[in-house]
């Protein structure tokens, strides 16, 4: 009878040790995620900026050839269009609707 009680006690000790190890691992994982989050945000911001720059470059290069064929709402806002050269802006104002253009409403 004493032997069975001792086995249960050992089993409980090992269970509590396993639980404590899991808690520590989980705490470490959360700390690592907190450290990685700012780096991930910086990476995402750099990627968004690269995409925006490439989109602007493609529009500047190819959009003048496609005036009349481009869909309404191609430009997200007036600021995006104002980054293009003035001659291209003038052509687009005649042919393309801009989502936040005050003249549309």
N, C-alpha and C positions, 0 to 999 in steps of 0.2 A: 504494500500500500504506500509506503514511503517512497518507493521507487517511482510509482506513477505520478505522485505529486511533484517530485523533482523534475520529471520530464515535462510536465505542464509548465512549471516555473521557467525552465530553460526555453521552452517554446514561446512563452510570453515575452521573455527578454529579447529573443531574436526578432520577434514581431515588432516590438517597440523600437529596436535598433533599425529595422528596415524602414519603419515609418519615419523615424528621425532622418535617415539618409535621404528619403524621398523629399521630405520638407526642405532639407538643405539644398538638394539638387534643384528643386523648383525655385527656391530663392535665388540661386545662382543664375538660373536661366532667365528669370525676370530682370535681374541686374544687367545681364548681358544684352537683353533686348532694349533696356533703357539706354545703354551706351550706344547701341547700333542705330537707334531711331533717328538721332540728329544727322548721322552720316547718311542714312537712307533718304532723309528729307533733302539734304544737300545734293545728293545724286539725282533725285527726282527733279529738283529745281533746275539743275544743269541740263538734264535731258529735255525738260519743257522749253528752256531757252533755246537749245539747239534746234528743236523741232520748229519753234516759232521763227527763228532766223532762216531756216531752210524753206519754210512756207513762204516767208516774205520774198526770199530770193527767187523762188519758182514763180510766184505771182508777178514779180517785177520782170522776169525774163519772158514768160510765156503768155501772160494775160493780155497784153496789147494785141496779140495775134488772134485771140479768141473772143474779143468784144462782140457781143451779140449772141454768143453761144454759152456764156457763163450763167449759172443759176442765180436767182435772187438770194440774198443773204450770204453770198460768198464771203464778204467781209463781215467780221463779227461786230465791229464798231468803227466809228469815224477815225479813231486814233490809229487803228490798223491800216486804214486806207491812207492816212496822212503820212505814213512812213514811205509811201511810194513817191516817185518823182512827180512833179506838178503836171506834166503833160499827160501822164498815165491817169492821174486823178481826174483830170478834166474829161477824158474819154469815158471813164467809169461812171462818173456822176450822171452822164446822159443815159447810160445803158443798164446799170446794175443797181438794184435796191440795196440799201445798207440798213441793217436791223435797227440801229439806234439813230437813224437820220431823222432830225426833227421835222424836216420838210415832208416826210411821209404821212405824218399824222395831222 
